[in-house]
């Protein structure tokens, strides 16, 4: 079963980081390095890095290497696969 765990916001910097509006009570688990998340549209995304920046979660996904690619994800809801 999949549940919504976040929504991608704006790009941050030039290396492909994005802000994420967290919608889960377990962000450290859902956005752990190596976790696979499923956007509404497009291919699954694997977390390469996640960190807090002044109270905002910043995430970098594998294969999203620049600001242009990061901006293309803006507004996407992210789902995680969970056990029922």
SVG drawing of the C-alpha trace seen along z (x, -y; Angstrom):
<svg xmlns="http://www.w3.org/2000/svg" viewBox="-3 -29 28 34">
<polyline fill="none" stroke="black" stroke-width="0.4" points="0.0,0.0 1.2,-3.5 0.7,-6.6 1.6,-10.3 4.7,-11.3 5.5,-14.7 5.2,-17.3 8.2,-18.6 8.6,-22.3 11.1,-24.6 14.7,-23.8 17.4,-24.8 20.8,-25.6 22.3,-24.4 23.0,-20.7 19.5,-19.3 18.3,-19.6 14.6,-20.3 12.6,-21.4 10.0,-18.9 6.8,-19.7 6.7,-16.7 3.4,-14.9 4.5,-12.0 5.2,-11.5 8.4,-9.5 10.4,-11.7 13.8,-10.3 12.5,-6.8 10.7,-7.8 13.5,-10.1 16.4,-8.0 19.3,-7.6 18.5,-4.8 14.7,-5.0 12.6,-4.8 9.7,-7.2 7.0,-7.3 6.0,-10.6 2.5,-11.0 4.0,-11.0 7.3,-9.7 9.8,-7.1 10.5,-6.2 13.0,-8.4 15.8,-7.2 17.0,-9.4 20.7,-10.3 20.7,-12.8 18.3,-14.4 19.0,-17.1 17.4,-19.8 18.1,-23.4 16.7,-26.1 13.6,-24.0 13.1,-22.9 13.8,-19.4 16.1,-19.4 16.3,-16.2 18.5,-15.2 17.4,-12.3 19.6,-10.0 19.9,-11.2 18.5,-14.7 21.8,-16.6 21.0,-20.2 18.5,-22.9 16.6,-22.5 15.9,-18.8 14.9,-19.7 12.5,-22.3 10.8,-19.7 9.7,-17.8 8.1,-20.8 4.6,-20.2 4.8,-16.4 3.3,-14.4 5.6,-11.7 4.3,-8.3 6.1,-5.6 5.3,-1.9 4.3,-0.7 3.2,2.5 -0.5,2.5"/>
</svg>
